[in-house]
Amino acid sequence: MTAHFDRRRRVWLGGALGATLPWASLAWAGQASEDAPRFAMVILRGGLDGLSAVPAPGDADFLPARGALAQLGAAPLAIDGTFALHPQLTQLHAMVKGGEALVVHAAGLSYRERSHFDAQQVLESGATRPHEISTGWLGRALAAGAAKGLALNTAVPLVLRGTTAVDTWAPSALPEPSSDLVARLERMYERDAALAHALARAKGLHVDAATSAMNDRPRGAGFAVLAQRAAQFLSQPAGPQAAVLELGGWDTHANQFAPNGALVRQLAQLDAGLAALREGLSAGRAWQRTVVVVATEFGREVAPNGTQGTDHGSGGAAFVLGGPVKGGRVIADWPGLAKRDRFEGRDLRTTTDLRAVLKGVLGDHLRVSSRALNADVFPGSEGLRPLSVL
């Protein structure tokens, strides 16, 4: 019992220090080489309304189907003759027009029910049904290449769980520890190898001088802070191969089209965070070898509800961005928005399985074998062809 307690105490201490010390930098012994590909997954929890983020004004049924929700507060940012981006997504739009980002529309899961919890479990596990698999598709993919991942969170999300080690980092509101406190901790831990190593990792003693220059305190707040820090970690020469970030608050049941409402604020925050991720990766010369996928657990109904919001749906929109991405386009087997074309007469019909997007990125970018993708990462997906986005 005592040994178990000590082990838990040491693991907690290493993680807590890494998250608490503002100048902390994690050590990634045995990680991929400096020019190895990197991957970031951004999970939008709550169900992003894909038709608000990526409206389809070129579809003749868009305006009558959406009603008041077609009012975006400003002109949408055109991508092509059919699709556009919400006016808050200005920086993402610049990436699309610059060929560094694309949209996958009418995308979703094989799961067609409307539970946040079950849909998120399917999204992260890579299964076809809730609770069919208890580990995450990214955790299993990293295990196939003996690589490590990083969660920008206080706990490891399901998508990263597997057999490989995963570190966590989250911003802390605690004040910076004094040099005296750090010196006392060093003296306390000098005879305990595990604790001394944890403190050394938190201080970034295993990071070379060139990388240490990047470990300043991130600018901004909220999701942008996570994005900046993720870029710093992924840019380290021996850094993690994959990072997972989350942004919640997408469950927009009411007042969705309000000019200063929750959806507008969330889209602006997402746009700022993705721009910060690109900026940080570019500064660290890692953008050209990084792919970012942004996805949510389900879309929302096409028509507004009685409180001018949207209820849980199925098909939605996902984004893929990064230096290797063949962007500037919307990939969609567009089902149409007329009521007869909707799933159950309510939702944008799912015509692209998100697993196809992920299989394409993992296979072409992270070089996960087809055998591993079909047997281990997304079991039972042999008949699902990977979507080429690079």
KAKACOR-V623247 format. One record per residue. N is the residue number from 1. RES is the residue in one letter. PSI is psi in radians with two decimals (none if undefined). D_FIRST is the distance of its C-alpha to the first C-alpha in Angstrom with 2 decimals. Layout:
# KAKACOR-V623247
n=N res=RES psi=PSI d_first=D_FIRST
n=N res=RES psi=PSI d_first=D_FIRST
This chain:
# KAKACOR-V623247
n=1 res=M psi=-0.73 d_first=0.00
n=2 res=T psi=-0.76 d_first=3.80
n=3 res=A psi=-0.71 d_first=5.51
n=4 res=H psi=-0.75 d_first=5.17
n=5 res=F psi=-0.77 d_first=6.32
n=6 res=D psi=-0.74 d_first=8.80
n=7 res=R psi=-0.77 d_first=10.10
n=8 res=R psi=-0.69 d_first=10.84
n=9 res=R psi=-0.69 d_first=12.38
n=10 res=R psi=-0.74 d_first=14.51
n=11 res=V psi=-0.77 d_first=15.74
n=12 res=W psi=-0.74 d_first=16.71
n=13 res=L psi=-0.79 d_first=18.43
n=14 res=G psi=-0.76 d_first=20.49
n=15 res=G psi=-0.69 d_first=21.61
n=16 res=A psi=-0.76 d_first=22.34
n=17 res=L psi=-0.71 d_first=24.41
n=18 res=G psi=-0.58 d_first=26.24
n=19 res=A psi=-0.46 d_first=27.24
n=20 res=T psi=-0.75 d_first=28.04
n=21 res=L psi=2.08 d_first=30.12
n=22 res=P psi=-0.46 d_first=33.60
n=23 res=W psi=0.21 d_first=34.45
n=24 res=A psi=2.59 d_first=31.35
n=25 res=S psi=2.29 d_first=31.89
n=26 res=L psi=2.67 d_first=29.40
n=27 res=A psi=2.47 d_first=29.63
n=28 res=W psi=1.06 d_first=30.35
n=29 res=A psi=2.35 d_first=30.16
n=30 res=G psi=0.28 d_first=31.72
n=31 res=Q psi=-3.11 d_first=33.26
n=32 res=A psi=2.80 d_first=36.72
n=33 res=S psi=2.97 d_first=39.86
n=34 res=E psi=-0.60 d_first=41.81
n=35 res=D psi=0.24 d_first=44.24
n=36 res=A psi=2.63 d_first=41.78
n=37 res=P psi=2.65 d_first=42.13
n=38 res=R psi=2.72 d_first=39.98
n=39 res=F psi=2.44 d_first=39.24
n=40 res=A psi=2.36 d_first=38.39
n=41 res=M psi=2.19 d_first=37.76
n=42 res=V psi=2.04 d_first=38.66
n=43 res=I psi=2.14 d_first=37.65
n=44 res=L psi=1.79 d_first=39.89
n=45 res=R psi=2.31 d_first=38.03
n=46 res=G psi=-0.27 d_first=40.21
n=47 res=G psi=1.43 d_first=43.04
n=48 res=L psi=2.34 d_first=45.58
n=49 res=D psi=1.77 d_first=49.18
n=50 res=G psi=-0.47 d_first=50.51
n=51 res=L psi=-0.20 d_first=54.11
n=52 res=S psi=-0.77 d_first=53.78
n=53 res=A psi=-0.72 d_first=52.05
n=54 res=V psi=1.38 d_first=54.42
n=55 res=P psi=2.83 d_first=57.49
n=56 res=A psi=1.16 d_first=60.18
n=57 res=P psi=-0.34 d_first=63.45
n=58 res=G psi=-0.16 d_first=65.37
n=59 res=D psi=2.17 d_first=64.55
n=60 res=A psi=-0.40 d_first=67.40
n=61 res=D psi=-0.05 d_first=65.05
n=62 res=F psi=-0.94 d_first=62.67
n=63 res=L psi=-0.87 d_first=64.56
n=64 res=P psi=-0.54 d_first=65.41
n=65 res=A psi=-0.64 d_first=61.94
n=66 res=R psi=-0.41 d_first=60.04
n=67 res=G psi=-2.29 d_first=62.42
n=68 res=A psi=-0.42 d_first=61.36
n=69 res=L psi=-0.23 d_first=58.28
n=70 res=A psi=-0.21 d_first=60.69
n=71 res=Q psi=1.96 d_first=61.36
n=72 res=L psi=0.06 d_first=59.10
n=73 res=G psi=-0.35 d_first=60.59
n=74 res=A psi=3.01 d_first=62.24
n=75 res=A psi=2.36 d_first=63.53
n=76 res=P psi=2.74 d_first=60.91
n=77 res=L psi=1.83 d_first=60.40
n=78 res=A psi=2.42 d_first=62.12
n=79 res=I psi=-0.84 d_first=60.60
n=80 res=D psi=-2.83 d_first=63.28
n=81 res=G psi=-0.25 d_first=65.84
n=82 res=T psi=-0.75 d_first=63.32
n=83 res=F psi=2.72 d_first=60.06
n=84 res=A psi=3.07 d_first=59.17
n=85 res=L psi=2.68 d_first=56.22
n=86 res=H psi=2.50 d_first=55.67
n=87 res=P psi=-0.29 d_first=57.45
n=88 res=Q psi=-0.25 d_first=54.17
n=89 res=L psi=0.89 d_first=53.05
n=90 res=T psi=-0.72 d_first=55.52
n=91 res=Q psi=-0.60 d_first=53.39
n=92 res=L psi=-0.68 d_first=52.05
n=93 res=H psi=-0.72 d_first=55.70
n=94 res=A psi=-0.65 d_first=56.66
n=95 res=M psi=-0.68 d_first=54.08
n=96 res=V psi=-0.87 d_first=55.48
n=97 res=K psi=-0.44 d_first=59.04
n=98 res=G psi=0.04 d_first=58.05
n=99 res=G psi=0.29 d_first=56.72
n=100 res=E psi=0.03 d_first=53.06
n=101 res=A psi=2.69 d_first=51.81
n=102 res=L psi=2.89 d_first=52.60
n=103 res=V psi=2.43 d_first=52.00
n=104 res=V psi=1.95 d_first=51.01
n=105 res=H psi=2.83 d_first=52.45
n=106 res=A psi=0.70 d_first=52.16
n=107 res=A psi=2.63 d_first=48.71
n=108 res=G psi=-2.86 d_first=45.77
n=109 res=L psi=2.89 d_first=43.35
n=110 res=S psi=-0.35 d_first=44.09
n=111 res=Y psi=2.26 d_first=42.38
n=112 res=R psi=0.12 d_first=45.23
n=113 res=E psi=-2.98 d_first=43.65
n=114 res=R psi=0.51 d_first=43.17
n=115 res=S psi=2.18 d_first=39.53
n=116 res=H psi=-0.83 d_first=37.96
n=117 res=F psi=-0.78 d_first=34.45
n=118 res=D psi=-0.71 d_first=35.57
n=119 res=A psi=-0.71 d_first=37.90
n=120 res=Q psi=-0.63 d_first=35.33
n=121 res=Q psi=-0.69 d_first=32.95
n=122 res=V psi=-0.76 d_first=35.85
n=123 res=L psi=-0.72 d_first=36.86
n=124 res=E psi=-0.54 d_first=33.47
n=125 res=S psi=-0.46 d_first=32.52
n=126 res=G psi=0.27 d_first=35.99
n=127 res=A psi=-3.13 d_first=36.36
n=128 res=T psi=-0.29 d_first=39.42
n=129 res=R psi=2.63 d_first=37.71
n=130 res=P psi=2.39 d_first=34.88
n=131 res=H psi=0.34 d_first=31.37
n=132 res=E psi=-0.55 d_first=32.81
n=133 res=I psi=2.44 d_first=30.54
n=134 res=S psi=0.02 d_first=27.08
n=135 res=T psi=3.07 d_first=27.36
n=136 res=G psi=2.61 d_first=30.05
n=137 res=W psi=-0.62 d_first=33.33
n=138 res=L psi=-0.66 d_first=33.02
n=139 res=G psi=-0.71 d_first=29.52
n=140 res=R psi=-0.62 d_first=31.00
n=141 res=A psi=-0.71 d_first=34.11
n=142 res=L psi=-0.62 d_first=32.29
n=143 res=A psi=-0.59 d_first=30.35
n=144 res=A psi=-0.48 d_first=33.78
n=145 res=G psi=0.20 d_first=34.79
n=146 res=A psi=0.68 d_first=31.53
n=147 res=A psi=2.89 d_first=31.90
n=148 res=K psi=2.77 d_first=29.64
n=149 res=G psi=2.96 d_first=30.06
n=150 res=L psi=2.31 d_first=29.68
n=151 res=A psi=2.18 d_first=29.24
n=152 res=L psi=1.23 d_first=31.17
n=153 res=N psi=2.93 d_first=28.86
n=154 res=T psi=-0.29 d_first=25.66
n=155 res=A psi=2.76 d_first=24.05
n=156 res=V psi=2.10 d_first=24.90
n=157 res=P psi=2.79 d_first=27.60
n=158 res=L psi=-0.68 d_first=27.79
n=159 res=V psi=-0.46 d_first=30.69
n=160 res=L psi=-0.08 d_first=28.62
n=161 res=R psi=2.40 d_first=25.62
n=162 res=G psi=-2.47 d_first=25.54
n=163 res=T psi=-0.14 d_first=24.30
n=164 res=T psi=2.75 d_first=25.34
n=165 res=A psi=2.45 d_first=23.66
n=166 res=V psi=2.27 d_first=24.94
n=167 res=D psi=2.80 d_first=25.17
n=168 res=T psi=2.62 d_first=26.05
n=169 res=W psi=2.38 d_first=28.48
n=170 res=A psi=2.54 d_first=29.84
n=171 res=P psi=2.64 d_first=32.26
n=172 res=S psi=2.51 d_first=31.15
n=173 res=A psi=-0.04 d_first=33.25
n=174 res=L psi=2.61 d_first=31.66
n=175 res=P psi=2.77 d_first=34.05
n=176 res=E psi=2.30 d_first=33.99
n=177 res=P psi=2.54 d_first=31.85
n=178 res=S psi=2.75 d_first=34.04
n=179 res=S psi=-0.54 d_first=34.44
n=180 res=D psi=-0.74 d_first=33.34
n=181 res=L psi=-0.75 d_first=29.95
n=182 res=V psi=-0.70 d_first=29.48
n=183 res=A psi=-0.68 d_first=30.57
n=184 res=R psi=-0.71 d_first=28.09
n=185 res=L psi=-0.69 d_first=25.21
n=186 res=E psi=-0.72 d_first=26.56
n=187 res=R psi=-0.67 d_first=26.60
n=188 res=M psi=-0.64 d_first=23.07
n=189 res=Y psi=-0.01 d_first=21.73
n=190 res=E psi=-0.39 d_first=24.17
n=191 res=R psi=0.07 d_first=21.89
n=192 res=D psi=1.85 d_first=18.97
n=193 res=A psi=-0.71 d_first=20.35
n=194 res=A psi=-0.80 d_first=18.24
n=195 res=L psi=-0.68 d_first=19.01
n=196 res=A psi=-0.70 d_first=22.56
n=197 res=H psi=-0.71 d_first=23.09
n=198 res=A psi=-0.75 d_first=21.98
n=199 res=L psi=-0.68 d_first=24.42
n=200 res=A psi=-0.69 d_first=27.08
n=201 res=R psi=-0.76 d_first=26.86
n=202 res=A psi=-0.60 d_first=27.25
n=203 res=K psi=-0.18 d_first=30.26
n=204 res=G psi=0.50 d_first=31.81
n=205 res=L psi=-0.27 d_first=32.21
n=206 res=H psi=0.15 d_first=32.26
n=207 res=V psi=2.32 d_first=35.11
n=208 res=D psi=2.94 d_first=38.61
n=209 res=A psi=-0.64 d_first=41.30
n=210 res=A psi=-0.66 d_first=43.17
n=211 res=T psi=-0.61 d_first=40.22
n=212 res=S psi=-0.48 d_first=39.19
n=213 res=A psi=-0.34 d_first=42.52
n=214 res=M psi=-0.10 d_first=41.43
n=215 res=N psi=0.60 d_first=38.43
n=216 res=D psi=2.93 d_first=40.39
n=217 res=R psi=2.29 d_first=39.44
n=218 res=P psi=2.60 d_first=40.49
n=219 res=R psi=2.82 d_first=43.59
n=220 res=G psi=-2.82 d_first=43.96
n=221 res=A psi=2.90 d_first=41.48
n=222 res=G psi=-2.37 d_first=39.54
n=223 res=F psi=-0.57 d_first=39.73
n=224 res=A psi=-0.63 d_first=41.92
n=225 res=V psi=-0.79 d_first=39.19
n=226 res=L psi=-0.73 d_first=36.79
n=227 res=A psi=-0.74 d_first=39.66
n=228 res=Q psi=-0.78 d_first=40.56
n=229 res=R psi=-0.68 d_first=37.06
n=230 res=A psi=-0.73 d_first=36.69
n=231 res=A psi=-0.68 d_first=39.98
n=232 res=Q psi=-0.81 d_first=38.83
n=233 res=F psi=-0.78 d_first=35.70
n=234 res=L psi=-0.41 d_first=37.67
n=235 res=S psi=-0.23 d_first=40.42
n=236 res=Q psi=2.40 d_first=38.35
n=237 res=P psi=-0.66 d_first=39.61
n=238 res=A psi=0.64 d_first=36.20
n=239 res=G psi=-3.13 d_first=34.89
n=240 res=P psi=2.68 d_first=33.17
n=241 res=Q psi=-0.38 d_first=35.40
n=242 res=A psi=2.58 d_first=34.74
n=243 res=A psi=2.58 d_first=33.95
n=244 res=V psi=2.25 d_first=33.63
n=245 res=L psi=2.72 d_first=35.06
n=246 res=E psi=2.57 d_first=35.52
n=247 res=L psi=2.00 d_first=38.25
n=248 res=G psi=-3.05 d_first=38.28
n=249 res=G psi=0.42 d_first=41.06
n=250 res=W psi=0.17 d_first=43.36
n=251 res=D psi=1.38 d_first=43.61
n=252 res=T psi=1.37 d_first=47.23
n=253 res=H psi=-0.26 d_first=48.49
n=254 res=A psi=2.59 d_first=51.07
n=255 res=N psi=0.77 d_first=53.57
n=256 res=Q psi=-0.53 d_first=52.65
n=257 res=F psi=0.12 d_first=55.91
n=258 res=A psi=2.33 d_first=55.92
n=259 res=P psi=-0.59 d_first=57.01
n=260 res=N psi=0.48 d_first=54.18
n=261 res=G psi=-3.10 d_first=51.75
n=262 res=A psi=-0.71 d_first=48.16
n=263 res=L psi=-0.75 d_first=49.09
n=264 res=V psi=-0.76 d_first=51.40
n=265 res=R psi=-0.72 d_first=48.78
n=266 res=Q psi=-0.72 d_first=46.13
n=267 res=L psi=-0.68 d_first=48.56
n=268 res=A psi=-0.69 d_first=49.49
n=269 res=Q psi=-0.71 d_first=45.85
n=270 res=L psi=-0.78 d_first=45.26
n=271 res=D psi=-0.78 d_first=48.44
n=272 res=A psi=-0.69 d_first=47.50
n=273 res=G psi=-0.74 d_first=44.03
n=274 res=L psi=-0.64 d_first=45.44
n=275 res=A psi=-0.69 d_first=48.10
n=276 res=A psi=-0.65 d_first=45.52
n=277 res=L psi=-0.79 d_first=43.56
n=278 res=R psi=-0.77 d_first=46.81
n=279 res=E psi=-0.79 d_first=47.84
n=280 res=G psi=-0.71 d_first=44.60
n=281 res=L psi=-0.60 d_first=44.54
n=282 res=S psi=-0.71 d_first=48.22
n=283 res=A psi=-0.61 d_first=47.72
n=284 res=G psi=0.16 d_first=45.05
n=285 res=R psi=0.51 d_first=47.37
n=286 res=A psi=-0.16 d_first=44.91
n=287 res=W psi=-0.68 d_first=46.81
n=288 res=Q psi=-0.13 d_first=48.90
n=289 res=R psi=0.40 d_first=45.89
n=290 res=T psi=2.40 d_first=43.87
n=291 res=V psi=2.36 d_first=44.12
n=292 res=V psi=2.27 d_first=42.88
n=293 res=V psi=2.29 d_first=42.66
n=294 res=V psi=2.11 d_first=42.74
n=295 res=A psi=2.80 d_first=42.14
n=296 res=T psi=2.91 d_first=41.42
n=297 res=E psi=-0.52 d_first=40.20
n=298 res=F psi=2.88 d_first=43.72
n=299 res=G psi=-2.73 d_first=47.10
n=300 res=R psi=2.92 d_first=49.01
n=301 res=E psi=2.65 d_first=52.09
n=302 res=V psi=-0.83 d_first=55.39
n=303 res=A psi=2.62 d_first=57.27
n=304 res=P psi=2.67 d_first=56.32
n=305 res=N psi=-2.98 d_first=55.08
n=306 res=G psi=-0.24 d_first=56.67
n=307 res=T psi=0.41 d_first=54.92
n=308 res=Q psi=0.62 d_first=55.96
n=309 res=G psi=-2.79 d_first=52.56
n=310 res=T psi=2.54 d_first=51.22
n=311 res=D psi=2.98 d_first=48.95
n=312 res=H psi=2.39 d_first=46.41
n=313 res=G psi=-2.55 d_first=48.08
n=314 res=S psi=-1.38 d_first=47.41
n=315 res=G psi=2.53 d_first=49.29
n=316 res=G psi=-2.63 d_first=48.97
n=317 res=A psi=2.56 d_first=49.09
n=318 res=A psi=2.81 d_first=46.88
n=319 res=F psi=2.52 d_first=47.57
n=320 res=V psi=2.22 d_first=47.24
n=321 res=L psi=2.84 d_first=48.00
n=322 res=G psi=2.91 d_first=47.82
n=323 res=G psi=-0.71 d_first=50.02
n=324 res=P psi=-0.12 d_first=50.13
n=325 res=V psi=2.38 d_first=50.94
n=326 res=K psi=1.50 d_first=54.47
n=327 res=G psi=-2.74 d_first=54.82
n=328 res=G psi=0.35 d_first=57.70
n=329 res=R psi=2.88 d_first=57.58
n=330 res=V psi=2.17 d_first=56.26
n=331 res=I psi=2.05 d_first=55.11
n=332 res=A psi=2.28 d_first=55.83
n=333 res=D psi=1.44 d_first=57.22
n=334 res=W psi=2.12 d_first=58.51
n=335 res=P psi=-0.24 d_first=58.77
n=336 res=G psi=2.84 d_first=60.86
n=337 res=L psi=-0.02 d_first=60.39
n=338 res=A psi=2.59 d_first=62.99
n=339 res=K psi=-0.63 d_first=61.55
n=340 res=R psi=-0.35 d_first=62.45
n=341 res=D psi=-0.10 d_first=60.39
n=342 res=R psi=2.68 d_first=57.19
n=343 res=F psi=2.16 d_first=54.23
n=344 res=E psi=0.42 d_first=54.76
n=345 res=G psi=0.16 d_first=57.54
n=346 res=R psi=-0.77 d_first=55.00
n=347 res=D psi=2.72 d_first=53.00
n=348 res=L psi=2.18 d_first=53.81
n=349 res=R psi=2.38 d_first=53.47
n=350 res=T psi=2.06 d_first=50.79
n=351 res=T psi=-0.18 d_first=52.66
n=352 res=T psi=2.12 d_first=50.22
n=353 res=D psi=2.23 d_first=46.68
n=354 res=L psi=-0.49 d_first=44.24
n=355 res=R psi=-0.52 d_first=42.60
n=356 res=A psi=-0.68 d_first=45.94
n=357 res=V psi=-0.85 d_first=45.78
n=358 res=L psi=-0.66 d_first=42.25
n=359 res=K psi=-0.68 d_first=43.12
n=360 res=G psi=-0.76 d_first=46.10
n=361 res=V psi=-0.81 d_first=44.20
n=362 res=L psi=-0.66 d_first=41.31
n=363 res=G psi=-0.87 d_first=43.78
n=364 res=D psi=-0.55 d_first=46.52
n=365 res=H psi=-0.91 d_first=44.51
n=366 res=L psi=-0.04 d_first=41.07
n=367 res=R psi=0.64 d_first=42.59
n=368 res=V psi=2.29 d_first=40.20
n=369 res=S psi=2.72 d_first=42.02
n=370 res=S psi=-0.67 d_first=43.71
n=371 res=R psi=-0.80 d_first=41.77
n=372 res=A psi=-0.68 d_first=38.40
n=373 res=L psi=-0.77 d_first=39.75
n=374 res=N psi=-0.60 d_first=40.99
n=375 res=A psi=-0.64 d_first=38.25
n=376 res=D psi=-0.83 d_first=35.02
n=377 res=V psi=-0.88 d_first=35.64
n=378 res=F psi=1.35 d_first=37.92
n=379 res=P psi=2.39 d_first=37.79
n=380 res=G psi=0.25 d_first=41.07
n=381 res=S psi=0.39 d_first=43.10
n=382 res=E psi=-0.61 d_first=45.43
n=383 res=G psi=-0.01 d_first=48.42
n=384 res=L psi=1.95 d_first=47.59
n=385 res=R psi=2.31 d_first=49.48
n=386 res=P psi=2.50 d_first=47.92
n=387 res=L psi=2.18 d_first=49.83
n=388 res=S psi=2.08 d_first=51.26
n=389 res=V psi=-0.05 d_first=50.90
n=390 res=L psi=none d_first=51.12
